[in-house]
Amino acid sequence: MEKFIVGILLLSVLSGSISQSDMKGKAFIFPKESSTAYVSLIPQVRKPLQNFTLCLKAFTDLTRPYSIFSYNTETKDNEILLFVQNVGEYMFFVGNSAVIFKAPTSPYDPVHICVSWESGSGIAEFWLNGKPLGRKGLRKGYTVGDKAMIILGQEQDSYGGKFDAKQSFVGEIWDVFLWDYVVRLNEVSNSCKNGSLINWRALNYQDYDYVVMKPTLWT
């Protein structure tokens, strides 16, 4: 843990300082396709995960594949990954295994995504814009590693790197929350509570290259 913290601090010296901010009403904008623009999120607590809930809001008009949320450890790719393969087709990875949730498409509207997973049953539950898309199973009994690199805007093909511009996110992301337990998703479908690991209201992050922070266009 100490070596990891030292590494993060060294990275901050080389690439810019770590920021902490109440991001209420703000969004990260990824203005163009890139292999170098991304945001690294630093969790408030680092711990192995046997349960978690992830919520975020996003807008894009991309029709190609793209990554929304990428969580890799030093030993495992796609520990947690939210990836759109086709419009309205959400791939959700835990421990590099995936299930697919399909949704009706509204290409010019933002999306509010919430997904939870529990190790005991392996059940993943997916909600889109306050409506459930059902439950599917993967990685029963698995534990997600703790020494993670958490990236918005790119899909990691290695720990913190090997980004592909053709999988990059172009658009806006905001209201990102991550909990270390399963939250009742109907409770956060319209408004998010403070996340125990990633909290948009007290966000620790670093942005790289062409990422812009602006007030959100949508609530």
Secondary structure, DSSP 8 states (H G I E B T S, - for coil): -HHHHHHHHHHHHHH---EEE--TTEEEEE-S--SS-EEEE--SS---BSEEEEEEEEE----S-EEEEEEEESS-TTSEEEEEEETTEEEEEETTEEEEEE----TTS-EEEEEEEETTT-EEEEEETTEEEEEEE--TT--B-SSEEEEESS--SBTTB---GGG---EEEEEEEEESS---HHHHSSS----SSEEGGGEEEEEESS-EEEE-S--
